[in-house]
């Protein structure tokens, strides 16, 4: 009999731990959860603020890794930025508020394309990870940015404007009840990128807690990466 997908559901995938070394010599830890069958695309996950508990296992990303390979044929690549700890261990280095993390993002993109040989790769940033995506995910080989709860904490208008010359898709999910940037503020700040698609999500909060919020986030990720598999199953 079918079972409902719940918060702790972990569907079949091929899980592989890895390490990479950045251009400035730091060893970062990560994991890829790959589909057992056809691979329709991939996401590189940039996690929330480490000083507030963000890491590769932050719940949206852990649930993406547990579900999307089986439900959507999407490979999910997660890693800890410098100085960040999860159950997988601690990446070398120290938190640098998004500056030296440029090396982390650039190396992970290189690794995804040149070592993992991934195609149809999208960069997904959440909170702090959205600033990393907007500032550092400029490798021309990825397909676009998916931003969850962007606070625009360190990203300047000038850095946003870069994306007017780079017209790859930018999709931003803005929680109606966000603690940092709500939809009306987001529309004003993102107005410097006319092609950015902003989605206000009613009743959602910055951390996307609760299965309805998780399902909405995962659905919007799949809508960009592998839309032909929608709607996402809620049972297995």
N, C-alpha and C positions, 0 to 999 in steps of 0.2 A: 504494500500500500504506500502511496506517495507520502512523504514527510514535508512539513513546512520548513523552509529555510529560516533559520534562527541566527541570533548573534554569534553563536559558537559553531555554526555549521562550517565544516571544512571539506570541500569537494575534491575529487581526485585531480592531481596535477603532478608534474615532475619538478621537485624542489631541489635547487642546487645553490649551495652557499659559494660565495666568491670573495676574493680580495682584489683591490686595484691599488696602484700607487700613483699619486698625483704628480704633476710636474714639479711641485715643490717638495716632493719626497715623502709624503705621508701615506700610510696604509689605511685604506677605508674598507669596511666590512659591508657586505650586502648579500642579497639572495634574489634569485629569479624563480618565479613560479610559472612554468610553461605548460601549455595544453598538452594532453596526451595525444591528441589528434591534430587536425588542421590548425595552423596558426594564422589568424586573420589580421593580427596587428599586435601592438605592444604599447605599454605605457612605462615611462620612467617617473617614479614618484619622488618628489621633493617634499620633505616632511615639515611639520610645524616647528615652532621655536624651541630649540633644545633647552634653553634656560627656563622654559615653562613646561618641560616634560615631553616635548615633541621628539619623535624618533621614527625609525622605519616601521615600528610596530604600532604607531598611532592608529586608532581603531579603524578609520575608513580604509587606510592602506592595507592593514592586516586582513580586513574583510574582502577587499578587492583581490588580494592574493589567494584567499581561500575560495573565492567564487568565480571570478571572471575567466580563469583558464578553462574551467569546465562549462560554464554557462554561455560564454561568448567567444571562446577561442582566442582570448587575449592573454599574452604573456605580460606578467607584472614584475617589474624590476624595482626593488626597494634597496635602500642603503642608508647608513648612518653618515651624516656629514661629520667633518672633523670635530673631535672631542665629544661626540654623541654616543650614548650607551643604550643598548637594548639587550634582550635575551641573547642575541647573537654575539654580543661582545661590544667593545668600545673602539671606535675609529681613532686613529692617532691624531695628535694635534690639539688645538684649542679653538673653541668658538671664537669667531671674529666678526660677529654681527653682520654677516653676509658679504664681507669684503674678500677675504682670502678663500671663502667658499666658492669663489669663481673657479678655482682650480678643481674643486670637487665636481662641480657641474660639468665642466669641460671634459674632465677625464671620464666621467660616467657616460657622457654622450659618445665619446670615442669608443669606450668599451662596448656599449650597446651595438654600435654599427660595425666596428672592426673585429671584435672578438666574438660577440654573440650573434653577429650577422642578422640582426633584427631589421625588419622592414615595416613600413607603415607605423612608425614610432611617434607617439605624442608625448609631450612633457606635461605632467600633472603636478601643479604646485598647490599646497594647502597652507594658508596663513603665511608664516615666514617663508615657506617654500614658494609662494607666489612672487615674492620679491626676488628670490634667487632666479626664478624662471624669467621674469621680465628683464632682469639686469644681465644675466649670464647665459641663458639658453639660446645662443645665437648660431649654433651649428646649423648650416643650411640644409642638413639632411633630415631633420625631424619635420613632422607635418604641421605642427602648431602647438598652441598652449591651451590647457584647460586649467582654469584658476578657481580654487575653492576658498571662499572667505578671504578675498584679498584685502589686507589692511592698508596697503600702500604705506607701510611704516617707514621704509627707507628709500623707496623708489621715487625719484624726482620726476617732475613733469618733463624734463629734458630726456630722461631715460625712457619714459613712456613714449615720447615722440619718436624714438628710434623705430618703433613698430609701424610708423606711417610709411617708412621706406621699405619695410619688410611686411608684405601683405598676407603672410600666412595667417590662418584663422586664430583668433583669440576668443575663447568662450569663458565667461566669468559667471560663477554662481554666487549670488549675493544674498545671504540670509536676511530675511525681513527683520529679525531681532538680533542682528550681529552686534557684538560688543564694541567693534572698532570702526566698521565702515558699513553703513546701511544703504539701501538702494538709492535714495535720493542723492546722497553724498557721492556714491559710486558713479552715478550718471554724470555728475559734474566733473569729477576727477578724470574719468575715462573719456571725457569728451574730446581730449586731444588725440584719441585714436578712433576716428569715426567708424572704422570697420569692426571694432570690437563688439561682440555680441554679449550683452549683459542680461542675465536672467535673475529676476527677483524671486526668491523662494519663500512663499508665505509660511509663517510660523516657525521657520528654521532658525537655528542659532549657530554661532561661530563654530562650534565643535560637532555639529551634525549628529547629535545624540538621538538615538531611537531608530527603530527599523524603518519607519517611513522616510526619514531623512537619508538614511544609508541607501535605501532603494532608489531614491531620487538622484542622489549623486552618482551611483553606479550606472543608472540608466543614462544620464547625460554623458558620462564618459563613453559608454558603449555607442551612444548616438553619433559621436564623432569618429570613433575608431572602427566600429563594425556594425553599422546601423541595420544591416539586413537580419541580425539575430533578434532584434527587438520584437515584442516586449520580453524583458528578462523574465525567466521562470521564477516563480515564488515557491515551487516545490521541486523535489528531486526523488 
